[in-house]
Amino acid sequence: MSIFKAYDIRGKVPSELDPALAQRIGYHFARLLKAKKLVVGRDMRTHSPQIEAAVIEGIRDAGTDVLAIGLASTPMAYFAVGSQPCDGGLVVTASHNPGEYNGMKLCRAGAAPISGSTGIAELEQLCQQGPPRPAEKRGELARIDLLDAYSAHVARFANVQKPLKVAIDASNGMAGYTLPPILARLPKLSVETLFMTPDGTFPNHEANPLKEHNLDPVRALVKQSQARFGVGFDGDADRCCFVDETGRTVPNDLMTALMARVQLARHPGAAVVYDLRSSWVVREEVALAGGRPLRDRVGHSFIKATMRAQKAVFGGELSGHFYFADNYTCDSGEIAFATALSLVASSDQPLSKLVEGLRRYHSSGEINFQVSNKDELMREVRTRYKDGRQDELDGITVEYGELGRAPWWWFNLRASNTEPLLRLNLEASDAALARSKQAELVALLGNPHHD
């Protein structure tokens, strides 16, 4: 399977990604963008310095200057591209993947994303050509430290006027590097921390907070320390997940609804984008807060494009990506954390109470099915549920009934881009209806697949 994915580049080192290929990627990336200057950063993986050095050489071979920012979370790299004069950039990272993986996330000027359909597929084709021809004049290399500037940028999103204690699990990822100077700017905040030392071998647990068991350490820390909430970050800190003061996970769509209130208080009447797997409560809450809810496809490139086109102030995905117009329309786990701080610090209620009213509908969560006949099953589902309202914005969504007029239910079924999986999300106005319809679809799709 190719390392050139729908949203980034990712593969095992050195069998799928080695310095020679990294150098070719750097060269052709610079040529693809016709760039005069590109930003390059890297995460804490053991082989990231080697991959980063090769990418830089390739970019310079193309005659393009490099602004190297060194260690950086993915959001910090986006900040660098957005705030510095350049034509785009990349960060060497494999996000939440295990330590043997590495890769790259890429963007154009202004931190506009590059996806499979907007450059990655073309980059793959270019890298399959013969050896690159170095430019007559190699690009220059300059190094800059933006950690202080980035920490100041993130801290502006946090309004903490009274003492607040929180628990943080950095998962031995890049949040352990970016958070300390951010926290130092918030004197009213006290923190209990876990696994803050960046370590690309991930010695404590996988850096993927979407898996419930990876939140268990911060869940325990919240209860032990009596923190107001807890947060777990992924490896490159562009995603995070939250638990309330009781240790209960707060689903990311409900966090989208809560954080939308904060953003809409600052930007009344603005649009908020959410992915189509999210609970209908997001649409309802955004409208109640005076905003304009916009449903969109899954994936950062789609969310960011819609936010830019519709001048949306905020966006959220079920995967734990949260997007901010005031952050170059990019996702940032650190800014999501800062926004959650503002939310909890400004309320007399604990996070569990703030969320309680949003748990009014009943969802399945994402259920995966490993199948060999994705297209055939999708056709069968379309036919079986033809009496519902159907759309194919992303996979197939079928709706029955109307929000505010129970009973109602809906589901979305999407095919994975990279695996032989169908992904189901279902929600209903009451628990019995949700259970019944989930059982009905499971009978049609087969046994759920577990990691």
C-alpha positions, 0 to 999 in steps of 0.5 A: 500500500502506498505511503501517499495517503488521502491527507498525508504521507505515512509509512514504516521506516526504513522499509517504506520511507527512508532518507533517499525517498524523503529527499525526493519528496522534499525536492518535488514538493518544492517544485510542485509549489514552485516555492521560493521558501518552505518551512520544515519542522519535525516531531520527536520520533527517533528517526525524525531528525534523519528524515527532516535532514533529508527533506531539507536537502531535497528542498534545497536541491530544488533551489528553494530556501528552507526555514527550519523550525526544529521540534514542533507539534503539527499545529506549531508548524501550521502556525509557522507557515501562517505567520512567516513569509513562505510558500508553504511547508511540512512537518515530519510526523506520523501523528498517533502511529506507533514508533516505527512509522514516520511521514509528513503533513504538508500545506501551502502558503497561509497553511492551506492544506494539501490532500490526496486530491490537491497535491499528494497524488501528484507528488507521488507520481513525481517521486516515481520519476528518475533522480532529481536534477539539482538547481544551479543555485541551491536554496539557503537554510535558516533556522528559527525558534518559534516556540515562544511566539507559538505559546503566546499565540495559544495562550491568547485563547485561554481566559483563566481568571480564577484558580483552576486545576486540570490533568494532562496526558501528553502521551510522550508526544509533542504536547510535552514540548509545546505545553510547558511555555503555554502553561507558564503564561497562565498563572491561575492554572495548576496542572497535574501531568503524565508522560510529558517527556517527548519520546518517539518510542511511546513507552507508556501507551499508544498516542491515540486518545480516541481509543478509550483505554488510552484515556485511562491514565488521565482518567485516574489522575483526574480522580486522584487529583480532583482536577476539573477536567482531563485532556489526552493528546495524540502524538503530534498534538493536533488532536485531543480528547477530554474527560470530565471531573468524574473521569467520564469521556466527553465525546468530541462532537459534544465538545464541539457543541460546547466550544462553539459557544465560546467561539460564538460569544466572541464572534456572534452569528458566525458559521460553525462547521461540523462533520456529518458523523456528529450528533444532531445536538451540535446543529441544535446547539450552534443554532441556539447560540446564534450561529450558523451550523454547517454540516460537512464531509469528514477530513481536515481538507474539507472542513478547512475549505468549507470554513474558509469559503463560509468564513466560519469561526470554528469547526469540529470533528468526531476524531478530536480535530478542532479548527479555529479561524483565528489560527489560520483556519487550522486544527490545534489540540493545544488551542482546543485545550485552551478553549476548554480552559476558558469554558470551564473557568468561566462556569460555576458548573463542572464539565460533567454538568455542562455536558449533561444537557447535551447527552439528550440523544443516543448514538452508537459511536463509530462501528467498523465492519471488515468487509470484502464487498464494500460497494455491494453492501453500500448499494444494498443499504441504499436500496434497503433504506430508500424510503429515508432521506438520502444524501451522498455527501460522504458515503451515504447518510439516511435520515428518518424524521425531524430534529425536535419532533421525536421519534427520529433517527439517522445513520451514516455509512462510509467506506474507509479510504485505506482499509477494507472497512465500512464505518457506521455512525447512528443516532436516534431520539431515544435509546430503544430506537437506537438499539433497534436500528443498530441491531438491524444494520449490524445484521445487514453488515456483519460482525463489528470489527475490533482493533 
